[in-house]
Amino acid sequence: MRMGCRRDGASGLVPIALALVGDLVPFAQRGRVLGWLFGGIAVQAALLLGFSTALVLFGLTALAAAALDVPLFATERPHSAPARRPG
């Protein structure tokens, strides 16, 4: 779900960034600016993907540990008689 949101967000931001570069930067310097733009996108994507992958793996590990611990530590207790009230 989150990956789809990132993809949809990037599909809106990249064309806007390219249009701004095309409008604001002279043709002779456009290659340098586009290199910085796509280099920044690549570095940021690698950092964010690594962070989100680590979170997903941590969450899956915690879920697996919880799923294994519940059957191992769940014990049936014998039903006791209801408590008697004095009086």
C-alpha positions in Angstrom: 0.0 0.0 0.0 2.7 2.5 1.0 4.8 1.6 -2.1 1.9 2.4 -4.3 1.5 5.8 -2.6 5.2 6.5 -3.2 5.0 5.5 -6.8 1.9 7.6 -7.4 3.5 10.6 -5.7 6.7 10.3 -7.8 4.7 10.0 -11.0 3.3 13.5 -10.2 6.5 15.1 -9.0 9.0 14.0 -11.7 7.1 15.6 -14.6 6.7 18.8 -12.7 10.4 18.9 -11.9 11.3 18.2 -15.5 9.0 21.0 -16.6 10.6 23.5 -14.2 14.1 22.5 -15.3 13.0 23.0 -18.9 11.6 26.4 -18.2 14.1 27.8 -15.8 17.5 26.4 -16.8 19.3 27.4 -20.1 19.8 24.6 -22.6 23.6 24.5 -22.1 23.3 23.9 -18.4 20.3 21.6 -18.4 22.3 18.3 -18.4 24.1 19.2 -15.2 20.8 20.1 -13.5 19.1 16.9 -14.7 22.0 14.9 -13.4 21.7 16.4 -10.0 17.9 15.9 -10.1 18.0 12.2 -11.0 21.1 11.5 -8.8 19.1 13.0 -5.8 16.1 10.9 -6.7 18.2 7.7 -6.9 20.0 8.4 -3.5 16.8 9.3 -1.8 14.9 6.2 -3.2 17.7 3.9 -2.0 17.7 5.4 1.5 14.0 5.3 1.9 13.6 1.8 0.4 16.3 0.4 2.7 14.6 2.0 5.7 11.1 0.8 4.8 12.5 -2.7 4.0 14.1 -2.9 7.4 10.8 -1.9 9.1 8.9 -4.5 7.1 11.4 -7.2 8.0 11.3 -6.1 11.7 7.5 -6.2 11.6 7.3 -9.6 10.0 9.9 -11.0 12.5 7.8 -9.6 15.4 4.6 -11.1 14.0 6.3 -14.5 13.5 7.6 -14.4 17.0 4.2 -13.6 18.4 2.6 -16.3 16.4 5.1 -18.9 17.7 5.0 -17.7 21.3 1.3 -17.8 21.8 0.9 -21.6 21.3 4.2 -22.4 23.1 3.3 -20.5 26.3 -0.5 -20.9 26.3 -1.4 -23.5 28.9 -4.8 -24.7 29.9 -5.6 -24.1 33.5 -8.0 -26.3 35.4 -11.3 -24.5 36.2 -11.5 -23.8 39.9 -14.6 -23.7 41.9 -16.2 -20.3 42.3 -15.1 -18.3 45.3 -17.3 -18.5 48.3 -18.5 -15.4 50.0 -18.6 -15.4 53.7 -21.9 -14.9 55.2 
